[in-house]
């Protein structure tokens, strides 16, 4: 086939065998932004959203999502994460999220970080949709990874 690791010789999808790989310290950081009205942003910042603590709830949702990534993404290995951090920053016209996942293991944690960032942003939407149904989630992507055979990678 084309050298894609999740396809076997016949082109069928399969889970990659990582049994022979060395355990290394691995980390991945992903991020994204949710854009919203100034009124919604002000309510979240003031703690006045109808459903309560928007960012606190979104932080827990992101952490929980990272831990369940293998249940959501086919062919992902279940991983024993040692740390998941989800942080928010108010930016012009919205809120940015940064999600970091890490472990010592045989496979990377990029999907866990991406899942954490995505679910955290979706939770902000859910918690604040009464204030602004037109919110837009954008730019969810891998920002950095460390460890494994490919070493350190940083988004431009």
C-alpha positions in Angstrom: 0.0 0.0 0.0 1.1 3.6 0.4 2.9 3.3 3.7 -0.1 4.5 5.7 0.2 2.9 9.2 -3.5 2.3 9.7 -3.9 0.3 6.5 -2.8 -3.3 6.0 -1.4 -4.8 2.8 -4.9 -5.2 1.3 -5.9 -1.6 2.2 -8.1 -2.6 5.1 -8.1 -0.4 8.2 -6.5 -1.9 11.3 -5.1 -0.8 14.7 -1.3 -0.3 14.5 0.7 -2.7 16.7 2.9 -0.5 19.0 4.1 -3.4 21.1 7.7 -3.2 19.8 8.1 0.5 20.2 10.1 2.0 23.0 8.3 3.9 25.8 9.2 7.6 25.7 7.9 10.7 27.4 5.3 12.2 25.0 3.3 15.4 25.1 0.9 17.1 22.6 -0.7 20.5 22.8 -3.7 21.5 20.7 -5.8 24.6 20.5 -8.7 26.5 19.0 -11.0 29.5 19.4 -14.7 30.1 19.8 -15.9 33.4 18.5 -18.9 35.0 20.0 -20.8 38.3 20.5 -19.4 40.8 23.0 -22.5 40.3 25.1 -21.9 36.6 25.4 -18.2 37.2 26.1 -19.0 39.7 28.8 -21.5 37.4 30.5 -19.0 34.5 30.6 -16.3 36.7 31.9 -18.6 38.1 34.6 -19.9 34.6 35.6 -23.4 35.5 34.5 -24.1 32.8 31.9 -27.5 31.1 32.4 -25.9 27.6 32.9 -23.3 28.6 35.4 -19.5 28.4 35.3 -18.8 28.1 31.6 -15.0 27.8 31.6 -14.9 25.5 34.7 -17.4 23.1 33.1 -15.6 23.2 29.8 -12.2 22.5 31.5 -13.6 19.4 33.1 -15.3 18.3 29.9 -12.0 18.6 28.0 -10.1 16.6 30.5 -12.8 13.9 30.5 -12.8 13.8 26.7 -9.1 13.3 26.5 -9.4 10.3 28.8 -12.1 8.8 26.5 -10.5 9.5 23.1 -10.1 5.8 22.2 -13.9 5.3 22.7 -14.5 8.1 20.2 -11.8 7.8 17.5 -11.6 4.4 15.7 -8.2 2.8 15.8 -6.9 5.0 18.6 -5.1 3.1 21.4 -6.5 3.5 24.9 -3.8 5.4 26.8 -2.9 5.8 30.4 -2.5 9.6 30.4 -0.4 11.0 33.2 -1.6 14.6 32.7 -4.3 16.6 30.9 -4.4 20.4 31.2 -7.0 22.6 29.6 -6.6 26.4 29.8 -8.6 29.3 28.4 -7.6 32.8 27.4 -9.9 35.7 26.5 -9.0 37.0 23.0 -10.4 39.6 20.7 -14.0 38.5 20.0 -13.8 35.1 21.8 -12.1 32.6 23.9 -9.0 30.5 23.0 -8.4 27.1 24.4 -5.1 25.2 24.9 -5.2 21.5 25.8 -2.1 19.5 26.7 -2.0 15.8 27.2 1.1 13.8 28.3 2.3 10.3 29.2 5.2 8.0 29.1 4.2 5.4 26.5 4.6 3.8 23.1 2.3 6.0 21.0 1.6 9.7 20.8 -1.1 11.8 22.5 -2.0 14.1 19.6 -5.6 12.8 19.3 -6.1 13.2 23.1 -5.1 16.8 23.0 -7.2 17.5 19.9 -10.2 15.8 21.5 -9.8 17.8 24.7 -9.6 21.1 22.9 -12.6 20.2 20.6 -14.9 19.1 23.5 -13.9 22.0 25.7 -14.9 24.4 22.9 -18.1 22.5 22.2 -18.9 22.7 25.9 -18.4 26.5 25.9 -20.9 26.6 23.0 -23.4 24.5 25.0 -23.0 26.5 28.2 -23.5 29.8 26.4 -25.8 29.1 23.5 -28.7 30.9 25.2 -26.6 34.0 24.9 -25.4 33.6 21.3 -26.5 30.8 19.0 -24.2 32.1 16.3 -20.9 31.3 18.0 -18.2 29.8 15.7 -15.6 27.3 16.6 -12.5 27.6 14.5 -8.8 26.8 14.1 -8.8 23.5 16.1 -5.3 22.1 15.4 -2.2 20.5 16.8 0.1 23.2 18.1 3.0 21.1 19.4 4.1 17.5 20.0 7.2 16.0 21.8 8.5 12.5 22.0 8.5 9.4 19.9 10.5 8.7 16.8 9.6 12.0 15.1 10.8 14.0 18.1 9.7 17.6 18.6 7.2 19.3 16.2 5.9 22.9 16.6 3.2 24.5 14.4 4.2 27.5 12.4 
